[in-house]
Amino acid sequence: MARTHDCKASRREAAGAKVVPLPWVARRRPRAAPKPAYPHSDDPDDYPISDRTLLTVGACLALFIVASVWLLGTMRANAWLEDCLMAGHKNCARLVVLPSER
């Protein structure tokens, strides 16, 4: 089978040459296209997100939330200490109560 867009093939056809396929190419059956693991969509950028990616994103979000809660608690404690000192109080340290020994 000659290709029409190939310059050499069109010159061969014009010269009267026959194109004979190789024996192993002539016996080859066309392969069926493999079925995708997920439903095919028309959007080429639409692909499923892997489990590893989802776990990584979830771990990053959990770490971000924990760090945010810790930071807010620390800032709240420092704000309380600053407010106490700005009010002119002399003893703004928190009391530490040790458990009594019996």
LINGIMO-V785134 format. One record per residue. N is the residue number from 1. RES is the residue in one letter. OMEGA is omega in whole degrees, -180 to 180 (999 if undefined). NEAR is the number of other C-alpha atoms within 8 Angstrom. D_CENTER is the distance of its C-alpha to the mean C-alpha in whole Angstrom. Layout:
[[N:RES:OMEGA:NEAR:D_CENTER] [N:RES:OMEGA:NEAR:D_CENTER]]
This chain:
[[1:M:-179:5:45] [2:A:177:7:45] [3:R:-176:7:42] [4:T:-178:7:44] [5:H:-180:5:41] [6:D:-177:7:42] [7:C:-179:7:45] [8:K:-180:6:47] [9:A:180:10:46] [10:S:177:12:48] [11:R:178:8:51] [12:R:180:10:51] [13:E:179:10:52] [14:A:179:7:54] [15:A:178:6:56] [16:G:-180:6:57] [17:A:177:7:54] [18:K:177:6:53] [19:V:-179:6:49] [20:V:179:5:50] [21:P:177:7:46] [22:L:-175:6:46] [23:P:-178:6:47] [24:W:176:6:44] [25:V:-179:7:42] [26:A:-180:7:44] [27:R:-176:6:44] [28:R:176:6:40] [29:R:178:4:39] [30:P:180:4:36] [31:R:175:4:33] [32:A:179:4:31] [33:A:180:4:27] [34:P:179:4:25] [35:K:178:4:24] [36:P:-179:6:20] [37:A:-179:4:19] [38:Y:-179:5:17] [39:P:-178:5:19] [40:H:176:5:19] [41:S:-178:6:19] [42:D:-178:4:21] [43:D:-179:5:18] [44:P:-180:6:16] [45:D:-177:4:13] [46:D:177:6:13] [47:Y:-177:5:11] [48:P:179:5:10] [49:I:-177:6:7] [50:S:180:6:8] [51:D:180:6:10] [52:R:179:6:9] [53:T:179:8:5] [54:L:178:9:7] [55:L:179:8:10] [56:T:179:8:9] [57:V:178:8:8] [58:G:179:8:11] [59:A:178:8:13] [60:C:178:8:12] [61:L:178:8:14] [62:A:178:8:17] [63:L:179:8:17] [64:F:-180:8:17] [65:I:179:8:20] [66:V:179:8:22] [67:A:179:8:22] [68:S:179:8:23] [69:V:178:8:26] [70:W:-179:8:27] [71:L:179:8:27] [72:L:177:8:29] [73:G:179:8:32] [74:T:179:8:33] [75:M:178:8:33] [76:R:179:8:35] [77:A:179:8:37] [78:N:178:8:38] [79:A:178:8:39] [80:W:179:8:41] [81:L:178:10:43] [82:E:179:8:43] [83:D:180:8:45] [84:C:-179:10:47] [85:L:180:10:48] [86:M:178:7:48] [87:A:177:6:51] [88:G:179:6:53] [89:H:-177:8:53] [90:K:-176:5:54] [91:N:-177:4:52] [92:C:-179:8:48] [93:A:178:5:47] [94:R:178:4:46] [95:L:177:4:48] [96:V:-179:4:47] [97:V:179:4:49] [98:L:178:4:50] [99:P:-178:4:51] [100:S:180:4:54] [101:E:-179:3:56] [102:R:999:2:58]]
